[in-house]
Amino acid sequence: MVALPRGYVAFDIDGTLLRWHFGKGLRVMVEVFEELFQVRIPEARYPQAAGKTDWQLFRELLAIAEIDAQVGEQQRPAFFRHFARQIRRYGSEEFQLLPGVRELFARLRAQEIGIGVVTGNIQPVARWKLSLFALDRFVELGAYGDESPERTRLVQLFAQRLQARYGQKIPFVLVGDSPNDVAAARQAGMPVIAVATGPVPRQRLRASAPDALLDSLENSQRVQQLVEALWERN
């Protein structure tokens, strides 16, 4: 029987837990896309990536390259496979684990709070990124960017998986670094904490109206208190 947690926190990955040079992952994605479809996409036409799923970005690249959506979707599995291979060529030295993350994960685990991810990354890339800093051993559930192009749907999937795993409704809070994270949580009816550690300015995050806005995850006690207060409110 699976032990019942007090509740869950579901984290975004990029810009929330770790940082890669902003734009580098998108550049790799575009290079893989160009190779697969034999097209050229000028940098000035690159889509904005913050808070989007990899599937959504793939669709936007199809539109930018004027490739028929139905034709392009047939190549999506191959695109994701090749993208995962290319991304995993990089090592942990390319990434920065954001301050307080490891300590926060340890604290949540000690307090019988489950840890999950709701991320725009496709699953093999998400798991690889987490493994670079041994965070994968804390993460019990996830919803990933190859499961839906819509981030709101990923939040709903995560809630369904919690229900299926524990046989009852488990309270959870999302933590992310973009207005898209906040909007997805809102649309799915879930509380959300925004953290200003990604590429989105603090003012824009505040304007997206999260339940709480933090400058970082360094104060693990404060984060835990916020999470528990949001469980109570919801």
C-alpha positions as CSV (number, residue, x, y, z in Angstrom):
1,M,0.0,0.0,0.0
2,V,1.3,3.5,-1.0
3,A,1.9,5.7,2.1
4,L,-0.5,8.6,2.1
5,P,1.3,12.0,2.0
6,R,0.0,15.1,3.7
7,G,-0.1,16.8,0.3
8,Y,2.0,17.5,-2.8
9,V,4.0,20.2,-4.4
10,A,4.3,20.0,-8.2
11,F,7.2,22.0,-9.6
12,D,8.0,23.3,-13.0
13,I,11.7,22.6,-13.9
14,D,13.3,25.2,-16.2
15,G,13.7,28.5,-14.4
16,T,12.1,27.1,-11.2
17,L,14.5,24.3,-10.1
18,L,17.4,24.8,-12.4
19,R,18.7,27.2,-15.0
20,W,20.3,26.6,-18.3
21,H,21.4,29.6,-20.4
22,F,18.0,31.0,-21.4
23,G,17.3,30.3,-25.0
24,K,19.9,27.5,-25.4
25,G,17.4,24.7,-25.1
26,L,15.2,26.4,-27.7
27,R,18.2,26.7,-30.0
28,V,18.8,23.0,-29.8
29,M,15.1,22.4,-30.5
30,V,15.2,24.6,-33.6
31,E,18.4,22.9,-34.9
32,V,16.7,19.5,-34.6
33,F,13.6,20.8,-36.3
34,E,15.6,22.3,-39.1
35,E,17.5,19.1,-39.7
36,L,14.3,16.9,-39.6
37,F,12.3,19.1,-41.9
38,Q,15.1,20.5,-44.0
39,V,14.1,24.1,-43.4
40,R,15.8,27.3,-42.1
41,I,14.2,29.4,-39.3
42,P,15.8,32.8,-38.7
43,E,16.6,33.5,-35.1
44,A,14.3,36.6,-35.3
45,R,11.4,34.3,-35.8
46,Y,12.1,31.9,-32.9
47,P,9.0,31.5,-30.7
48,Q,9.0,32.7,-27.1
49,A,9.6,29.6,-25.0
50,A,8.9,30.6,-21.3
51,G,6.2,28.5,-19.8
52,K,5.3,26.6,-23.0
53,T,5.3,22.8,-23.5
54,D,7.7,21.2,-26.0
55,W,4.7,20.0,-27.9
56,Q,3.3,23.6,-28.1
57,L,6.7,24.9,-29.3
58,F,6.8,22.1,-32.0
59,R,3.4,23.3,-33.3
60,E,4.6,26.9,-33.3
61,L,7.7,25.9,-35.3
62,L,5.5,24.1,-37.8
63,A,3.5,27.2,-38.3
64,I,6.6,29.4,-38.6
65,A,8.0,27.1,-41.2
66,E,4.6,26.9,-43.0
67,I,4.5,23.1,-42.7
68,D,1.1,21.5,-42.8
69,A,0.1,20.6,-39.2
70,Q,-1.1,17.1,-40.1
71,V,2.0,16.3,-42.0
72,G,4.2,17.7,-39.3
73,E,2.4,15.9,-36.5
74,Q,3.4,12.6,-38.1
75,Q,7.0,13.5,-37.5
76,R,6.5,14.6,-33.9
77,P,7.6,11.2,-32.3
78,A,10.8,11.3,-34.4
79,F,11.4,14.9,-33.5
80,F,11.0,14.3,-29.8
81,R,13.4,11.3,-29.9
82,H,16.1,13.2,-31.8
83,F,15.6,16.3,-29.5
84,A,16.1,14.1,-26.4
85,R,19.3,12.6,-27.8
86,Q,20.7,16.0,-28.6
87,I,19.9,17.6,-25.3
88,R,21.4,14.7,-23.3
89,R,24.8,15.4,-24.9
90,Y,25.2,18.2,-22.4
91,G,26.4,17.7,-18.8
92,S,25.6,19.2,-15.4
93,E,28.3,21.9,-15.9
94,E,26.0,23.5,-18.4
95,F,23.3,23.9,-15.8
96,Q,22.9,25.7,-12.5
97,L,20.8,24.2,-9.7
98,L,18.9,27.2,-8.3
99,P,19.6,28.2,-4.6
100,G,17.6,26.4,-2.0
101,V,16.2,23.7,-4.2
102,R,18.0,20.7,-2.7
103,E,17.3,21.9,0.8
104,L,13.6,22.5,0.0
105,F,13.2,19.0,-1.5
106,A,14.8,17.4,1.6
107,R,12.6,19.4,3.9
108,L,9.4,18.5,2.1
109,R,10.3,14.8,2.1
110,A,11.0,15.0,5.8
111,Q,7.6,16.6,6.4
112,E,5.8,13.8,4.5
113,I,5.0,16.1,1.6
114,G,5.1,14.5,-1.9
115,I,7.1,16.1,-4.7
116,G,6.1,16.0,-8.4
117,V,6.8,17.9,-11.6
118,V,4.4,19.6,-14.1
119,T,6.8,20.6,-16.8
120,G,6.8,21.6,-20.5
121,N,9.8,19.3,-21.0
122,I,9.2,16.0,-22.7
123,Q,9.6,13.2,-20.2
124,P,13.0,11.8,-21.1
125,V,14.5,15.3,-21.0
126,A,12.8,16.2,-17.7
127,R,14.0,13.0,-16.1
128,W,17.6,13.6,-17.4
129,K,17.7,17.2,-16.1
130,L,16.5,16.1,-12.7
131,S,19.1,13.3,-12.6
132,L,21.9,15.7,-13.2
133,F,21.5,17.0,-9.6
134,A,20.0,13.7,-8.1
135,L,16.6,15.4,-7.8
136,D,14.9,12.5,-9.6
137,R,15.1,10.4,-6.4
138,F,12.6,12.9,-4.8
139,V,10.1,13.1,-7.6
140,E,7.3,10.6,-7.4
141,L,4.8,11.8,-10.0
142,G,4.9,14.0,-13.1
143,A,3.1,15.3,-16.1
144,Y,5.2,16.2,-19.2
145,G,5.3,18.2,-22.3
146,D,5.0,15.3,-24.7
147,E,1.6,14.3,-23.2
148,S,-0.3,17.4,-24.2
149,P,0.5,20.7,-25.9
150,E,-1.7,22.5,-23.3
151,R,-0.2,23.2,-19.9
152,T,-3.6,23.3,-18.3
153,R,-4.1,19.7,-19.4
154,L,-0.8,18.7,-17.8
155,V,-2.1,20.1,-14.4
156,Q,-5.3,18.1,-14.9
157,L,-3.3,15.0,-15.7
158,F,-1.2,15.4,-12.6
159,A,-4.3,15.7,-10.4
160,Q,-5.7,12.6,-12.0
161,R,-2.5,10.7,-11.3
162,L,-2.6,11.7,-7.7
163,Q,-6.1,10.5,-7.4
164,A,-5.3,7.2,-9.1
165,R,-2.1,6.7,-7.0
166,Y,-3.7,7.3,-3.6
167,G,-7.3,6.5,-4.2
168,Q,-8.5,9.8,-2.9
169,K,-8.1,13.5,-3.6
170,I,-4.7,14.8,-2.4
171,P,-4.2,18.6,-2.0
172,F,-1.4,20.1,-4.1
173,V,0.2,23.4,-5.0
174,L,2.0,24.2,-8.2
175,V,5.3,26.2,-8.3
176,G,6.5,27.8,-11.5
177,D,8.4,30.8,-12.9
178,S,6.1,32.0,-15.7
179,P,2.6,33.5,-16.2
180,N,1.8,30.4,-18.2
181,D,2.4,28.3,-15.1
182,V,0.0,30.6,-13.2
183,A,-2.6,30.6,-15.9
184,A,-2.6,26.8,-16.2
185,A,-3.0,26.4,-12.5
186,R,-5.9,28.9,-12.4
187,Q,-7.7,27.2,-15.3
188,A,-7.4,23.8,-13.6
189,G,-8.6,25.3,-10.3
190,M,-5.3,24.7,-8.4
191,P,-3.3,27.1,-6.2
192,V,0.0,28.4,-7.5
193,I,3.2,29.9,-6.2
194,A,5.3,31.9,-8.6
195,V,9.0,32.3,-8.1
196,A,11.0,35.0,-9.9
197,T,14.0,32.9,-10.8
198,G,13.3,32.5,-14.5
199,P,13.5,34.9,-17.5
200,V,10.1,36.6,-16.7
201,P,10.4,39.9,-14.9
202,R,8.9,40.0,-11.4
203,Q,6.4,42.7,-12.4
204,R,4.9,40.4,-15.1
205,L,4.7,37.5,-12.6
206,R,2.9,39.7,-10.1
207,A,0.5,40.9,-12.8
208,S,-0.4,37.2,-13.5
209,A,-1.9,37.1,-10.0
210,P,-0.4,34.0,-8.4
211,D,-1.4,33.1,-4.8
212,A,2.1,34.0,-3.7
213,L,5.2,35.4,-5.3
214,L,8.7,34.6,-4.1
215,D,12.1,35.9,-5.1
216,S,13.6,32.4,-4.7
217,L,13.1,29.0,-3.0
218,E,15.9,29.6,-0.5
219,N,13.7,29.9,2.6
220,S,12.4,26.3,2.7
221,Q,10.4,26.9,5.9
222,R,8.6,29.8,4.3
223,V,7.8,27.8,1.2
224,Q,6.4,25.0,3.3
225,Q,4.3,27.4,5.3
226,L,2.9,28.9,2.1
227,V,2.1,25.5,0.7
228,E,0.3,24.4,3.8
229,A,-1.7,27.6,4.0
230,L,-2.8,27.2,0.3
231,W,-3.9,23.6,1.0
232,E,-6.1,25.0,3.8
233,R,-7.6,27.7,1.6
234,N,-8.4,25.2,-1.2
